[in-house]
């Protein structure tokens, strides 16, 4: 998926090297790919707001600007390598299990609390005529589905007998869908609303009958950092858990402009569920995080068990 969804990257260029929590800066500038598009792309704005809130929860005031020295339309793996190598970017937000997470360290709180692993299909009116609601796995296997080359969705769908057409560039997938190079594009339920209002506006519709669920652990988007950037990872991990345990993360899932229309638009509880088997693409740390937080997108508030050891 992912974004996913759209790839994001950030760079703490104004802070210098980050070493220990005791040395944490009071403020930092984060450089985010396509941050300048956030006014018209609420998916980006949600990630900006989540990052600034998480760092704010641990006493760091963050400013987000456009990422330096990385083309906003670069392939996902190019952005990941920039994070790993510290070339103007420090964080990427992408789906667990994708090829572009190789060499990166996750911040162990999924940003949609498991909701990123519940998927819906974007289609054209012509391709929608090929389906017979409610859509089931057998019907899905008769379609061709678009996906990112390095997204976790790709091996999951292929392992379940679904034909996948791939592109390394997120934006290109919407061009391919409009040209009917494939029948459907597999997107997270929190992504389809902002996309239909933006990059998918005009000629693309939401399949109305089903959601796709990824196995026992599912998947979701996480923030990932370079293994060398241990303090930023720790700051974000502590901040994200504080947002979760305070209930602020749940509130953002329900009320943030990027997310609030999902409940009325997708109505996930009123759809049939296509459950896909998941190959072993999720790391132990990601599995642990998804098992702890992965049903939180439906919950009214935090789990006492998860927060028992403090935020």
GUDO-834878 format. One record per residue: residue in one letter; x, y, z of N, C-alpha, C in turn. Coordinates in Angstrom, 1 decimal, decimal comma. Layout:
residues N
REC aa    nxx    nyy    nzz   caxx   cayy   cazz    cxx    cyy    czz
REC  A      X      Y      Z      X      Y      Z      X      Y      Z
...
This chain:
residues 311
REC aa    nxx    nyy    nzz   caxx   cayy   cazz    cxx    cyy    czz
REC  X    0,7   -1,0    0,0    0,0    0,0    0,0    0,8    1,1    0,0
REC  X    0,5    2,4    2,1    0,9    3,2    2,2    0,9    3,5    2,2
REC  X    1,8    4,7    1,1    1,2    5,2    1,7    0,5    4,5    1,5
REC  X    0,5    2,3    1,5    0,4    3,0    1,6   -0,2    3,5    1,0
REC  X    0,2    3,8    0,3    0,1    5,2    0,4    1,2    6,0   -0,1
REC  X    1,4    7,7   -0,2    2,5    8,5   -0,7    3,7    8,4    0,2
REC  X    4,9    8,3   -0,3    6,1    8,1    0,5    6,5    9,5    1,1
REC  X    6,9    9,5    2,3    7,3   10,7    3,0    8,7   10,6    3,6
REC  X    9,4   11,7    3,6   10,7   11,6    4,2   11,0   13,0    4,9
REC  X   11,8   12,9    6,0   12,0   14,1    6,8   13,5   14,1    7,1
REC  X   14,0   15,3    7,3   15,4   15,4    7,7   15,6   16,4    8,8
REC  X   16,4   16,0    9,8   16,6   16,9   10,9   17,9   17,7   10,6
REC  X   17,8   18,5    9,6   19,1   19,1    9,1   19,5   20,2   10,0
REC  X   18,6   20,8   10,7   19,0   21,9   11,6   19,5   21,5   12,9
REC  X   19,4   20,2   13,2   19,7   19,8   14,6   21,1   19,2   14,7
REC  X   21,7   18,8   13,6   23,0   18,1   13,7   22,8   16,7   14,2
REC  X   23,8   16,1   14,7   23,7   14,7   15,1   22,9   14,5   16,4
REC  X   22,1   13,5   16,4   21,3   13,2   17,6   21,8   12,0   18,3
REC  X   22,1   12,1   19,5   22,8   11,0   20,2   22,0   10,3   21,3
REC  X   21,6   11,0   22,3   20,9   10,4   23,5   19,7   11,3   23,8
REC  X   18,8   10,7   24,6   17,6   11,4   25,0   17,9   12,7   25,8
REC  X   19,0   12,6   26,6   19,4   13,7   27,4   19,8   14,9   26,5
REC  X   20,3   14,6   25,3   20,7   15,7   24,4   19,6   16,2   23,5
REC  X   18,4   15,7   23,7   17,3   16,0   22,8   17,2   17,5   22,6
REC  X   17,0   18,0   21,3   16,9   19,4   21,1   15,5   19,9   21,5
REC  X   15,4   21,2   21,8   14,1   21,7   22,2   13,2   22,0   20,9
REC  X   13,9   22,1   19,8   13,2   22,3   18,5   14,0   21,7   17,4
REC  X   13,3   21,4   16,3   14,0   20,8   15,1   13,2   21,1   13,9
REC  X   13,9   21,2   12,7   13,2   21,3   11,5   13,2   20,0   10,8
REC  X   12,1   19,5   10,4   12,0   18,2    9,7   11,7   18,5    8,2
REC  X   12,3   17,8    7,4   12,2   18,0    5,9   11,4   16,8    5,3
REC  X   10,2   17,1    4,8    9,2   16,1    4,4    9,0   16,2    2,9
REC  X    9,1   15,1    2,2    8,9   15,1    0,8    7,4   15,5    0,5
REC  X    7,3   16,5   -0,4    6,0   17,1   -0,8    5,2   17,8    0,3
REC  X    6,0   18,2    1,3    5,3   18,9    2,4    4,5   20,2    1,9
REC  X    5,1   20,7    0,8    4,4   21,9    0,2    3,1   21,6   -0,4
REC  X    2,8   20,3   -0,6    1,5   19,9   -1,1    0,4   19,5    0,0
REC  X    0,8   19,7    1,2   -0,1   19,3    2,3   -1,4   20,0    2,3
REC  X   -1,4   21,2    1,8   -2,7   22,0    1,8   -3,7   21,3    0,9
REC  X   -3,3   20,6   -0,1   -4,2   19,9   -1,0   -4,1   18,4   -0,9
REC  X   -3,3   17,9    0,1   -3,2   16,5    0,3   -3,3   16,2    1,8
REC  X   -4,5   15,9    2,3   -4,7   15,7    3,7   -4,0   14,5    4,2
REC  X   -3,6   13,5    3,4   -2,8   12,4    3,8   -1,5   12,9    4,3
REC  X   -0,8   13,8    3,6    0,4   14,4    4,0    0,2   15,2    5,3
REC  X   -0,9   15,9    5,3   -1,1   16,8    6,5   -1,3   16,0    7,8
REC  X   -1,9   14,8    7,7   -2,1   14,0    8,8   -0,7   13,5    9,3
REC  X    0,1   13,1    8,5    1,4   12,6    8,9    2,3   13,8    9,5
REC  X    2,2   15,0    8,9    2,8   16,1    9,5    2,3   16,4   10,9
REC  X    1,0   16,4   11,0    0,4   16,7   12,3    0,7   15,6   13,4
REC  X    0,8   14,4   12,9    1,1   13,3   13,8    2,5   13,4   14,3
REC  X    3,4   13,6   13,4    4,8   13,8   13,8    5,0   14,9   14,7
REC  X    4,5   16,1   14,4    4,7   17,3   15,3    4,0   17,0   16,6
REC  X    2,9   16,4   16,7    2,2   16,1   18,0    3,1   15,1   18,8
REC  X    3,6   14,1   18,1    4,4   13,0   18,8    5,7   13,7   19,4
REC  X    6,3   14,5   18,7    7,5   15,2   19,2    7,2   16,2   20,2
REC  X    6,0   16,9   20,0    5,6   17,8   21,0    5,3   17,2   22,4
REC  X    4,8   15,9   22,3    4,5   15,2   23,5    5,7   14,9   24,4
REC  X    6,9   14,9   23,8    8,2   14,7   24,5    9,0   16,0   24,5
REC  X    8,3   17,1   24,3    9,0   18,4   24,6    9,8   18,9   23,4
REC  X    9,6   18,4   22,2   10,4   18,9   21,1    9,4   19,6   20,1
REC  X    9,7   20,9   19,8    8,8   21,6   18,9    9,4   21,4   17,5
REC  X    8,6   20,8   16,6    9,0   20,5   15,3    8,4   21,4   14,2
REC  X    9,2   21,8   13,2    8,7   22,5   12,0    8,9   21,6   10,8
REC  X    7,9   21,4   10,0    8,1   20,5    8,8    8,2   21,4    7,5
REC  X    9,2   21,1    6,8    9,4   21,8    5,5    9,6   20,7    4,4
REC  X    9,7   21,1    3,1    9,9   20,2    2,1   11,3   19,5    2,2
REC  X   11,3   18,2    1,8   12,6   17,5    1,9   13,6   18,0    0,9
REC  X   14,8   18,0    1,3   15,9   18,6    0,4   16,6   17,5   -0,4
REC  X   16,9   17,8   -1,6   17,8   17,0   -2,4   17,2   15,6   -2,8
REC  X   15,9   15,5   -2,7   15,2   14,3   -3,1   14,0   14,7   -3,9
REC  X   13,9   14,3   -5,2   12,7   14,6   -6,0   11,5   14,1   -5,4
REC  X   10,4   14,9   -5,3    9,2   14,4   -4,7    8,5   13,3   -5,4
REC  X    8,9   13,1   -6,7    8,3   12,0   -7,5    9,3   10,8   -7,7
REC  X   10,3   10,8   -6,8   11,2    9,7   -6,8   10,5    8,4   -6,5
REC  X   11,1    7,2   -7,0   10,6    5,9   -6,6   10,7    5,8   -5,1
REC  X    9,8    5,0   -4,5    9,8    4,8   -3,0   11,2    4,3   -2,5
REC  X   11,8    3,4   -3,2   13,1    2,9   -2,7   14,2    3,9   -2,7
REC  X   14,1    4,9   -3,6   15,1    6,0   -3,6   15,0    6,8   -2,4
REC  X   13,7    7,1   -2,0   13,5    7,8   -0,8   14,0    7,1    0,5
REC  X   13,7    5,8    0,5   14,2    5,0    1,6   15,7    5,0    1,7
REC  X   16,4    4,9    0,6   17,8    4,9    0,6   18,4    6,3    1,1
REC  X   17,6    7,4    0,8   18,0    8,7    1,3   17,9    8,7    2,8
REC  X   16,9    8,1    3,4   16,8    8,0    4,8   17,9    7,2    5,4
REC  X   18,2    6,0    4,9   19,2    5,1    5,4   20,6    5,8    5,4
REC  X   20,8    6,5    4,3   22,2    7,1    4,1   22,2    8,6    4,7
REC  X   21,1    9,1    5,2   21,1   10,4    5,8   21,3   11,5    4,7
REC  X   20,8   11,3    3,5   21,0   12,3    2,4   19,8   13,2    2,4
REC  X   19,6   14,0    3,4   18,6   15,0    3,4   17,2   14,5    4,0
REC  X   17,1   13,3    4,4   15,9   12,7    4,9   16,2   11,8    6,1
REC  X   15,3   11,8    7,1   15,5   11,0    8,2   14,4   10,0    8,5
REC  X   13,2   10,3    8,0   12,0    9,4    8,3   11,2    9,2    7,1
REC  X   10,8    7,9    6,9    9,8    7,6    5,9    8,6    7,0    6,5
REC  X    7,4    7,3    6,0    6,2    6,6    6,5    5,7    5,7    5,3
REC  X    5,7    4,4    5,6    5,3    3,4    4,6    4,8    2,2    5,3
REC  X    4,3    1,2    4,5    3,6    0,0    5,0    4,7   -1,0    5,5
REC  X    4,4   -1,6    6,6    5,2   -2,7    7,1    5,2   -3,8    6,1
REC  X    6,4   -4,4    5,9    6,5   -5,6    5,0    6,9   -5,3    3,6
REC  X    6,9   -4,0    3,2    7,3   -3,6    1,9    8,8   -3,7    1,7
REC  X    9,2   -3,9    0,5   10,7   -3,9    0,2   11,4   -2,7    0,5
REC  X   10,7   -1,5    0,5   11,4   -0,3    0,8   11,6    0,0    2,3
REC  X   11,2   -1,0    3,1   11,5   -0,9    4,6   12,9   -1,6    4,9
REC  X   13,4   -2,3    3,9   14,7   -3,0    4,2   15,8   -2,0    4,6
REC  X   16,4   -2,4    5,7   17,5   -1,5    6,2   17,1   -0,4    7,1
REC  X   15,7   -0,3    7,3   15,2    0,8    8,2   14,7    0,2    9,5
REC  X   14,6    1,1   10,5   14,1    0,7   11,8   12,7    1,3   12,1
REC  X   11,7    0,5   12,4   10,4    1,1   12,6   10,2    1,8   14,0
REC  X    9,4    2,8   14,0    8,8    3,4   15,2    7,6    2,5   15,6
REC  X    7,7    1,9   16,7    6,8    0,7   17,0    5,3    1,1   17,4
REC  X    4,7    2,1   16,8    3,3    2,4   16,9    2,7    2,6   15,5
REC  X    1,8    1,7   15,0    1,3    2,0   13,7    0,5    3,2   13,6
REC  X    0,6    4,0   12,6    0,0    5,3   12,6   -1,5    5,4   12,4
REC  X   -2,0    4,2   11,9   -3,5    4,1   11,8   -4,0    3,1   12,8
REC  X   -3,2    2,6   13,7   -3,6    1,7   14,7   -4,3    0,4   14,1
REC  X   -3,7    0,0   13,0   -4,2   -1,2   12,3   -5,1   -0,9   11,1
REC  X   -5,7    0,3   11,1   -6,6    0,7   10,0   -6,0    0,7    8,7
REC  X   -4,7    0,9    8,6   -4,0    0,9    7,3   -4,0   -0,4    6,7
REC  X   -4,2   -1,5    7,4   -4,3   -2,8    6,9   -5,6   -3,3    6,4
REC  X   -6,6   -2,4    6,6   -8,0   -2,7    6,0   -8,1   -1,9    4,7
REC  X   -8,3   -2,6    3,6   -8,2   -2,0    2,3   -9,5   -1,9    1,6
REC  X   -9,6   -0,9    0,7  -10,7   -0,8   -0,2  -10,2   -0,6   -1,6
REC  X  -11,1   -0,7   -2,6  -10,6   -0,6   -4,0  -11,1    0,6   -4,7
REC  X  -10,2    1,3   -5,4  -10,6    2,4   -6,3  -10,7    1,8   -7,7
REC  X  -11,7    2,2   -8,5  -11,9    1,6   -9,8  -12,4    2,7  -10,7
REC  X  -12,5    2,4  -12,0  -13,2    3,3  -13,0  -14,6    2,8  -13,1
REC  X  -15,5    3,6  -13,6  -16,9    3,1  -13,8  -16,9    1,9  -14,7
REC  X  -16,1    1,8  -15,7  -16,0    0,7  -16,6  -15,6   -0,6  -15,9
REC  X  -14,5   -0,5  -15,1  -14,0   -1,7  -14,5  -14,9   -2,2  -13,4
REC  X  -15,7   -1,2  -12,8  -16,7   -1,6  -11,7  -17,7   -2,5  -12,3
REC  X  -18,0   -2,4  -13,6  -19,0   -3,2  -14,2  -18,6   -4,7  -14,3
REC  X  -17,3   -5,0  -14,1  -16,8   -6,3  -14,1  -17,1   -7,1  -12,8
REC  X  -17,5   -6,3  -11,8  -17,7   -6,9  -10,5  -19,2   -7,2  -10,2
REC  X  -19,5   -8,1   -9,3  -20,8   -8,5   -8,9  -20,9   -8,5   -7,4
REC  X  -21,4   -7,4   -6,8  -21,4   -7,3   -5,3  -22,3   -8,3   -4,7
REC  X  -21,9   -8,7   -3,5  -20,7   -8,3   -2,8  -19,5   -9,0   -3,3
REC  X  -18,4   -8,2   -3,5  -17,2   -8,8   -4,1  -16,6   -9,8   -3,1
REC  X  -16,2  -10,9   -3,7  -15,5  -12,0   -2,9  -14,2  -12,3   -3,5
REC  X  -13,4  -13,2   -2,8  -12,0  -13,4   -3,3  -12,0  -13,9   -4,7
REC  X  -12,9  -14,8   -5,1  -13,0  -15,4   -6,4  -13,2  -14,2   -7,5
REC  X  -14,0  -13,3   -7,1  -14,2  -12,1   -8,0  -13,0  -11,2   -8,1
REC  X  -12,3  -11,1   -7,0  -11,1  -10,3   -6,9  -10,0  -10,9   -7,8
REC  X   -9,9  -12,2   -7,8   -8,9  -12,9   -8,5   -9,1  -12,8  -10,0
REC  X  -10,3  -12,4  -10,5  -10,6  -12,1  -11,9  -10,2  -10,7  -12,3
REC  X   -9,8   -9,9  -11,4   -9,4   -8,5  -11,7   -7,9   -8,4  -11,7
REC  X   -7,4   -7,4  -12,4   -6,0   -7,0  -12,3   -6,0   -5,8  -11,3
REC  X   -5,1   -5,8  -10,4   -5,0   -4,8   -9,3   -3,7   -4,1   -9,4
REC  X   -3,7   -2,7   -9,3   -2,5   -1,9   -9,3   -1,9   -1,9   -7,9
REC  X   -0,5   -1,8   -7,9    0,1   -1,7   -6,6    1,6   -1,2   -6,8
REC  X    2,1   -0,6   -5,7    3,5   -0,2   -5,8    4,5   -1,3   -5,8
REC  X    5,5   -1,2   -6,6    6,5   -2,2   -6,8    7,1   -2,7   -5,4
REC  X    7,3   -1,8   -4,5    7,9   -2,2   -3,2    6,9   -2,2   -2,1
REC  X    5,6   -2,1   -2,3    4,6   -2,1   -1,3    4,4   -3,5   -0,7
REC  X    4,1   -3,6    0,5    3,7   -4,9    1,1    2,5   -5,5    0,5
REC  X    1,6   -4,7    0,0    0,4   -5,2   -0,7    0,7   -6,1   -1,9
REC  X    1,8   -5,9   -2,6    2,1   -6,6   -3,8    2,3   -8,1   -3,5
REC  X    3,3   -8,5   -2,6    3,4   -9,9   -2,4    2,2  -10,6   -1,7
REC  X    1,5   -9,8   -0,9    0,3  -10,3   -0,3   -0,7  -10,7   -1,3
REC  X   -1,0   -9,8   -2,2   -2,0  -10,1   -3,3   -1,5  -11,2   -4,2
REC  X   -0,3  -11,2   -4,6    0,2  -12,2   -5,5    0,2  -13,6   -4,8
REC  X    0,4  -13,7   -3,5    0,3  -14,9   -2,8   -1,1  -15,5   -2,7
REC  X   -2,1  -14,6   -2,9   -3,5  -15,0   -2,9   -4,1  -15,1   -4,3
REC  X   -3,2  -15,3   -5,3   -3,7  -15,5   -6,7   -4,3  -14,4   -7,4
REC  X   -3,9  -13,1   -7,0   -4,4  -11,9   -7,6   -3,4  -11,4   -8,5
REC  X   -3,8  -11,0   -9,8   -2,8  -10,5  -10,7   -2,6   -9,0  -10,4
REC  X   -1,3   -8,7  -10,3   -0,9   -7,3   -9,9   -0,1   -6,6  -11,0
REC  X   -0,5   -5,4  -11,3    0,3   -4,5  -12,2    1,0   -3,5  -11,3
REC  X    2,3   -3,3  -11,6    3,1   -2,6  -10,6    3,7   -1,3  -11,2
REC  X    3,9   -0,3  -10,3    4,7    0,9  -10,7    5,5    1,3   -9,5
REC  X    6,7    1,7   -9,7    7,5    2,2   -8,6    7,1    3,6   -8,0
REC  X    6,2    4,3   -8,7    5,9    5,6   -8,4    4,4    5,7   -8,1
REC  X    4,1    6,2   -6,9    2,7    6,3   -6,4    1,8    7,0   -7,4
REC  X    2,2    8,2   -7,8    1,3    9,1   -8,6    1,0    8,4   -9,9
REC  X    1,9    7,6  -10,5    1,7    6,9  -11,8    0,6    5,9  -11,7
REC  X    0,4    5,3  -10,6   -0,7    4,3  -10,4   -2,1    4,9  -10,8
REC  X   -2,3    6,1  -10,4   -3,6    6,8  -10,7   -3,7    7,0  -12,2
REC  X   -2,6    7,4  -12,8   -2,6    7,6  -14,3   -3,0    6,3  -15,0
REC  X   -2,3    5,2  -14,5   -2,5    3,9  -15,1   -4,0    3,4  -14,9
REC  X   -4,6    3,7  -13,7   -5,9    3,3  -13,5   -6,9    4,0  -14,4
REC  X   -6,7    5,3  -14,6   -7,6    6,1  -15,5   -7,5    5,5  -16,9
REC  X   -6,3    5,1  -17,3   -6,1    4,6  -18,6   -6,5    3,1  -18,7
REC  X   -7,0    2,6  -17,6   -7,5    1,2  -17,5   -6,4    0,2  -17,9
REC  X   -5,2    0,5  -17,4   -4,1   -0,5  -17,5   -4,3   -1,6  -16,5
REC  X   -5,1   -1,4  -15,5   -5,6   -2,4  -14,6   -7,0   -2,1  -14,1
REC  X   -7,6   -3,0  -13,4   -9,0   -2,8  -13,0   -9,3   -2,0  -11,7
REC  X   -8,4   -2,1  -10,8   -8,6   -1,6   -9,5   -7,3   -1,2   -8,8
REC  X   -7,3   -0,3   -7,9   -6,2    0,1   -7,1   -6,5   -0,1   -5,6
REC  X   -5,7   -0,8   -5,0   -5,9   -1,3   -3,6   -5,4   -0,2   -2,6
REC  X   -6,2    0,4   -1,8   -5,9    1,5   -1,0   -6,4    1,3    0,4
REC  X   -5,7    1,9    1,4   -6,2    1,9    2,8   -7,5    2,6    3,0
REC  X   -8,3    2,2    3,9   -9,6    2,9    4,1   -9,5    4,3    4,5
REC  X   -8,4    4,7    5,2   -8,2    6,0    5,6   -7,5    6,9    4,4
REC  X   -7,2    6,2    3,3   -6,5    6,9    2,2   -7,5    7,3    1,1
REC  X   -8,6    6,5    0,9   -9,4    6,7   -0,2  -10,2    8,1   -0,3
REC  X  -10,6    8,6    0,9  -11,3    9,8    0,9  -10,5   11,0    0,4
REC  X   -9,3   11,2    1,1   -8,4   12,3    0,6   -8,0   12,1   -0,9
REC  X   -7,8   10,9   -1,3   -7,4   10,6   -2,7   -8,5   10,9   -3,7
REC  X   -9,8   10,5   -3,3  -10,9   10,8   -4,2  -11,1   12,4   -4,3
REC  X  -10,7   13,1   -3,3  -10,9   14,5   -3,3   -9,7   15,2   -3,9
REC  X   -8,6   14,4   -4,2   -7,4   15,0   -4,8   -6,9   14,3   -6,0
REC  X   -5,9   13,5   -5,8   -5,2   12,8   -6,9   -6,1   11,9   -7,7
REC  X   -7,2   11,3   -7,1   -8,1   10,4   -7,8   -9,4   11,1   -8,2
REC  X   -9,5   12,4   -8,1  -10,7   13,1   -8,5  -10,9   13,0  -10,0
REC  X  -12,2   12,7  -10,3  -12,5   12,7  -11,7  -12,3   11,3  -12,4
REC  X  -13,3   10,6  -12,7  -13,1    9,3  -13,4  -12,8    8,1  -12,6
REC  X  -12,7    8,3  -11,3  -12,3    7,1  -10,4  -13,4    7,1   -9,3
REC  X  -13,8    5,9   -9,0  -14,9    5,7   -8,0  -14,5    4,6   -6,9
REC  X  -15,2    4,5   -5,9  -14,9    3,6   -4,8  -15,8    2,3   -5,0
REC  X  -15,2    1,2   -5,0  -16,0   -0,1   -5,0  -16,8   -0,1   -3,8
REC  X  -18,1   -0,4   -3,9  -19,0   -0,2   -2,7  -19,3   -1,3   -1,8
REC  X  -18,8   -2,5   -2,1  -19,3   -3,7   -1,3  -18,4   -4,3   -0,3
REC  X  -17,1   -4,2   -0,5  -16,2   -5,1    0,3  -15,0   -4,3    0,8
REC  X  -14,4   -4,8    1,9  -13,0   -4,4    2,3  -12,2   -5,6    2,3
REC  X  -10,9   -5,4    2,2   -9,9   -6,5    2,2   -9,1   -6,4    3,5
REC  X   -9,0   -7,5    4,1   -8,2   -7,6    5,4   -7,1   -8,5    5,3
REC  X   -5,9   -8,1    5,8   -4,7   -8,9    5,7   -4,5   -9,8    6,9
REC  X   -5,0  -11,0    6,9   -4,6  -12,0    7,8   -4,7  -11,7    9,3
REC  X   -3,9  -12,4   10,1   -4,0  -12,3   11,6   -3,4  -10,9   12,1
REC  X   -2,2  -10,6   11,6   -1,5   -9,4   12,0   -1,9   -8,2   11,2
REC  X   -2,3   -8,4   10,0   -2,6   -7,3    9,1   -1,3   -6,6    8,8
REC  X   -1,4   -5,3    8,4   -0,3   -4,5    8,3   -0,7   -3,0    8,5
REC  X    0,1   -2,1    8,4   -0,2   -0,7    8,6    1,0    0,1    8,2
REC  X    0,8    1,4    8,2    2,0    2,3    8,0    2,6    2,6    9,3
REC  X    4,0    2,6    9,3    4,8    3,0   10,4    5,7    4,1    9,9
REC  X    6,2    4,9   10,9    7,4    5,8   10,6    8,6    4,9   10,7
REC  X    9,5    5,1    9,8   10,8    4,4    9,8   12,0    5,3    9,8
REC  X   13,0    5,0   10,5   14,2    5,8   10,5   15,5    5,0   10,2
REC  X   16,6    5,7   10,0   17,8    4,9    9,8   18,2    4,3   11,2
REC  X   18,8    3,1   11,1   19,3    2,4   12,4   20,3    3,3   13,1
REC  X   20,9    4,2   12,4   21,9    5,1   13,1   21,3    6,2   13,9
REC  X   20,0    6,5   13,5   19,4    7,7   14,2   18,5    7,2   15,4
REC  X   19,2    6,6   16,4   18,5    6,0   17,5   17,7    7,0   18,3
REC  X   18,2    8,2   18,5   17,5    9,1   19,4   16,2    9,6   18,7
REC  X   16,2    9,9   17,4   15,0   10,3   16,8   14,0    9,2   16,9
REC  X   14,4    7,9   16,7   13,5    6,8   16,8   12,9    6,7   18,2
REC  X   13,8    6,9   19,2   13,3    6,8   20,6   12,3    8,0   20,9
REC  X   12,6    9,2   20,5   11,7   10,3   20,7   10,4   10,0   20,1
REC  X   10,4    9,6   18,8    9,1    9,3   18,2    8,4    8,1   18,8
REC  X    9,1    7,1   19,2    8,4    6,0   19,9    7,8    6,4   21,2
REC  X    8,5    7,2   22,0    7,9    7,7   23,3    6,7    8,6   23,0
REC  X    6,9    9,5   22,0    5,8   10,4   21,7    4,6    9,8   21,1
REC  X    4,8    8,8   20,2    3,6    8,1   19,6    2,9    7,3   20,7
REC  X    3,6    6,7   21,6    2,9    6,0   22,7    2,2    6,9   23,6
REC  X    2,7    8,1   23,9    2,0    9,0   24,7    0,7    9,5   24,0
REC  X    0,8    9,7   22,7   -0,4   10,1   22,0   -1,5    9,0   22,1
REC  X   -1,0    7,7   22,0   -1,9    6,6   22,1   -2,5    6,5   23,5
REC  X   -1,7    6,6   24,5   -2,2    6,4   25,9   -3,0    7,5   26,4
REC  X   -2,8    8,7   25,8   -3,7    9,8   26,2   -5,0    9,9   25,5
REC  X   -5,1    9,0   24,4   -6,3    9,0   23,6   -6,3   10,0   22,5
REC  X   -5,2   10,8   22,4   -5,1   11,8   21,3   -5,0   11,1   19,9
REC  X   -4,3   10,0   19,8   -4,2    9,3   18,5   -5,6    8,8   18,1
REC  X   -6,3    8,3   19,0   -7,7    7,8   18,6   -8,5    9,0   18,2
REC  X   -8,4   10,1   18,8   -9,2   11,3   18,5   -8,8   11,8   17,1
REC  X   -7,5   11,7   16,8   -7,0   12,2   15,4   -7,6   11,2   14,4
REC  X   -7,7    9,9   14,7   -8,2    9,0   13,7   -9,7    9,3   13,4
REC  X  -10,4    9,9   14,3  -11,8   10,1   14,1  -12,1   11,6   13,6
REC  X  -11,2   12,5   14,0  -11,6   13,9   13,8  -10,7   14,7   12,9
REC  X   -9,5   14,1   12,6   -8,6   14,9   11,7   -9,2   15,0   10,3
REC  X   -9,0   16,1    9,6   -9,6   16,2    8,3   -9,3   15,1    7,3
REC  X   -8,1   14,5    7,5   -7,7   13,4    6,6   -8,5   12,1    6,9
REC  X   -9,1   12,0    8,1   -9,7   10,7    8,5  -11,2   10,8    8,7
REC  X  -11,7   11,9    9,1  -13,1   11,9    9,7  -14,1   11,5    8,7
REC  X  -13,9   11,7    7,4  -15,0   11,3    6,4  -15,0    9,8    6,1
REC  X  -13,9    9,1    6,5  -13,9    7,7    6,2  -15,1    6,9    6,7
REC  X  -15,5    7,2    7,9  -16,5    6,4    8,6  -17,8    6,5    7,8
REC  X  -18,1    7,7    7,2  -19,4    7,9    6,4  -19,2    7,4    5,0
REC  X  -17,9    7,6    4,4  -17,7    7,3    3,0  -17,5    5,8    2,8
REC  X  -16,7    5,1    3,6  -16,4    3,7    3,4  -17,4    2,8    4,2
REC  X  -17,8    3,2    5,4  -18,7    2,4    6,2  -18,2    1,0    6,3
REC  X  -16,9    0,8    6,9  -16,3   -0,5    6,8  -17,1   -1,6    7,5
REC  X  -17,8   -1,3    8,6  -18,6   -2,3    9,3  -19,8   -2,8    8,5
REC  X  -20,2   -2,1    7,4  -21,3   -2,5    6,6  -20,9   -3,2    5,3
REC  X  -19,7   -3,6    5,2  -19,2   -4,2    4,0  -18,8   -5,7    4,3
REC  X  -18,8   -6,5    3,2  -18,3   -7,8    3,4  -16,8   -7,8    3,5
REC  X  -16,1   -8,8    4,0  -14,7   -8,8    4,3  -14,0   -9,9    3,5
REC  X  -13,1   -9,5    2,7  -12,2  -10,5    2,0  -10,9  -10,6    2,8
REC  X  -10,7  -11,8    3,4   -9,5  -12,0    4,2   -8,4  -12,7    3,4
REC  X   -7,3  -12,1    3,2   -6,2  -12,6    2,5   -5,1  -13,3    3,4
REC  X   -4,5  -14,3    3,0   -3,4  -14,9    3,7   -2,2  -14,0    3,5
REC  X   -1,4  -13,9    4,6   -0,3  -13,0    4,5    1,0  -13,8    4,5
REC  X    1,9  -13,7    3,5    3,2  -14,3    3,6    4,0  -13,7    4,7
REC  X    5,1  -14,3    5,0    6,0  -13,9    6,1    6,8  -12,7    5,7
REC  X    6,2  -11,5    5,6    6,9  -10,3    5,2    7,0   -9,3    6,3
REC  X    6,4   -9,6    7,5    6,4   -8,6    8,6    7,4   -9,1    9,6
REC  X    8,2   -8,1   10,1    9,3   -8,4   11,1    8,6   -8,7   12,5
REC  X    9,4   -9,3   13,3    8,9   -9,5   14,7    8,5   -8,3   15,4
REC  X    9,3   -7,2   15,3    8,9   -5,9   15,9    7,6   -5,4   15,4
REC  X    7,4   -5,5   14,1    6,2   -5,0   13,5    5,0   -5,9   13,9
REC  X    5,2   -7,2   14,0    4,1   -8,1   14,4    3,7   -7,7   15,9
REC  X    4,7   -7,5   16,7    4,4   -7,2   18,1    3,6   -5,9   18,2
REC  X    4,0   -4,9   17,4    3,3   -3,6   17,4    1,9   -3,8   16,9
REC  X    1,7   -4,5   15,8    0,4   -4,7   15,3   -0,5   -5,6   16,2
REC  X    0,1   -6,5   16,9   -0,7   -7,3   17,9   -1,1   -6,5   19,1
REC  X   -0,3   -5,5   19,5   -0,7   -4,6   20,6   -1,7   -3,5   20,2
REC  X   -1,4   -2,9   19,0   -2,2   -1,7   18,6   -3,2   -1,9   17,5
REC  X   -3,1   -3,1   16,8   -3,7   -3,3   15,5   -5,2   -3,3   15,4
REC  X   -5,9   -3,3   16,6   -7,4   -3,2   16,5   -7,8   -1,8   17,0
REC  X   -6,9   -1,0   17,3   -7,2    0,3   18,0   -7,9    1,3   17,1
REC  X   -7,9    1,1   15,8   -8,6    2,1   14,9  -10,1    2,0   15,2
REC  X  -10,7    0,9   15,7  -12,1    0,8   16,0  -12,4    1,2   17,4
REC  X  -11,4    1,3   18,3  -11,6    1,5   19,7  -11,9    2,9   20,0
REC  X  -12,6    3,1   21,1  -12,9    4,5   21,6  -11,7    5,1   22,3
REC  X  -10,8    4,3   22,8   -9,6    4,8   23,6   -8,6    3,7   23,7
REC  X   -7,5    4,0   24,5   -6,4    3,1   24,5   -6,6    1,9   25,4
REC  X   -5,8    0,9   25,1   -5,8   -0,4   25,9   -5,1   -0,2   27,2
REC  X   -5,7   -0,5   28,3   -5,0   -0,3   29,6   -3,8   -1,2   29,7
REC  X   -3,9   -2,4   29,1   -2,7   -3,3   29,1   -1,5   -2,8   28,4
REC  X   -1,7   -2,1   27,2   -0,6   -1,6   26,5    0,0   -0,4   27,3
REC  X   -0,8    0,4   28,0   -0,3    1,5   28,7    0,0    1,3   30,1
REC  X    0,0    0,1   30,6    0,2   -0,3   32,0    1,6    0,1   32,5
REC  X    2,6    0,0   31,5    3,9    0,3   31,9    4,3    1,7   31,7
REC  X    3,3    2,6   31,5    3,5    4,0   31,3    3,8    4,3   29,9
REC  X    3,6    5,6   29,5    3,8    6,1   28,2    5,2    6,5   28,0
